[in-house]
Amino acid sequence: MKLTKFFIYLTCITFISLFYVHLSFLIIESNYNIKGYEREISLLLDRSRELMYNVTALESPDCLLAKLDACGLKYEIPRSWTVSNRIKSDASYEVVNIVKRRNAVFEKIVSIITRDAVAKSLNN
C-alpha cells in the first residue's frame, strides 16, 4: 500500500516538474522570438529611413533637372522675381471661406460616423 502511494506521488511530481520545465522552455523561446522581431523591426525602420532619403533626393529639383537634361528636354525653374501673385478680391475670399467651412463640417460628420484609425508619421 505504501509502495503504490509512493509511485503515485512520484509520477505526479514527475509530470508536474516536466510541465514546469516545458513552460520555462516556452518562455525562453518566446523571449528569443521577441528579440528577433525587435531586431527585424529595427532593420526595417533603418531601411525605411534610407529609402525615404533616396526618394527625397530623387524628387529634388536638381535631380529632376539633371534627368530632364539627360533626356534632352530644356526646362528652367522660374526665379522668385518672375512669378507674379494675383490679387484676390474680397468676394473670392468669402466664397473660399464658405467652402472651407462646409468641407470642415462634412469632414467632422464623416469622422464621427467612420472613426477610422489614422497613422501619423513620426518623421514630421
N, C-alpha and C positions, 0 to 999 in steps of 0.2 A: 504494500500500500504506500509506504513511504517512498519507495523507489519510483512508482508511477507518478506521484506528485512531483518528485524531483525532475523527472523527464518532461512533464507538462510545463513546469516553471522554466526549465532550461530552453524548451522550444519557444515559449512566449518571449523570453528575454532575447533569444537569438533573432526572432522575427522583428521585434521592436528595434534592436540595435541595427539590423540590416536596413530597416526603413529609415532610421536616423542617418545612417551613412549615405543612403541613396538621396535623401533630401539635401544633405550637405553637398554632395556632388552636383546636384541640380543647381544649387545656389551659386557654387563656384563657376559652373559652366555658364550660367546666365550673366554673371559679372564679366566674364571674358567676352561674351557676345556683346554686352553693352559697351565695353571699351572698344571693341572692334567697330561698332556702329558709330561711336563718337569720333574715332579716327577717320572713318569714311566720310562722315559729315564735314569734318574739318577740311579734308582734302577737296570735297565737292565745293565747299564755300570758297576755298582758295582759288579753285579753277573758275568758279563763277566770277570772282573779282578780276581774274586775269582776262576772261572773255569780255567782261563789261568794259575793261580798259581798252581792249582791242577794238571793240565796237565803237567806243567814243573816239578812238584815234582814227578809225576808218570813216567816221561821219564828220570829221573835222573839215572845215572849208579848204584848208591847204591840201589835204589828201584828195578831196574831191576835185579840186582844180588840177592837181597833178594827173589824176586819171583822165579828166577831160582833155588835157593837153596831150596825153599819150594817145588818145583816140583821134586827135587832130581837130577837136572842136575848140572854138575860141569863145571864152566866157570870162567876163570880168565881174568881180563883186563891186557894186556901186559904192562909192565913198559916202561918208555920212553927210557931206555938204551937198551931194547931188540928189539926195532923197528929200522929197517935199512932203509936208504934212498937210492934209486937208483940214480946214476949219469947219467943225460941225456946228450946225445951228442948234438953238435951244430945243426946238421941236424934235429933232432927231434924238437928242439926249433923253427927252421924255419918253419917246417910243421905246428906246433901248431899255430904260429903267422899268417900264411896264412889262416888257417881255422877260426881263431878268426876274422880276417878282413872280410872274406866272410860272416860270420854269422852277424857281425855288420852291413854290408851293407844291407843284407837281412832283418834284423830287422828294419832298418830305412825305407826301402821301404814299409814293411808291416805296420809299424806305421803311415806312411803318408797316405796310402790307407785306413786303417780302422779307425783310430782316435778314438779308444775305450778309455773310461774313466778307470783309474786305481786307485783303492782305496789303500791308503797308511796307514799303521798302525801308530798310534801316540805313541805306546809303544817302538818303535825302537830308 
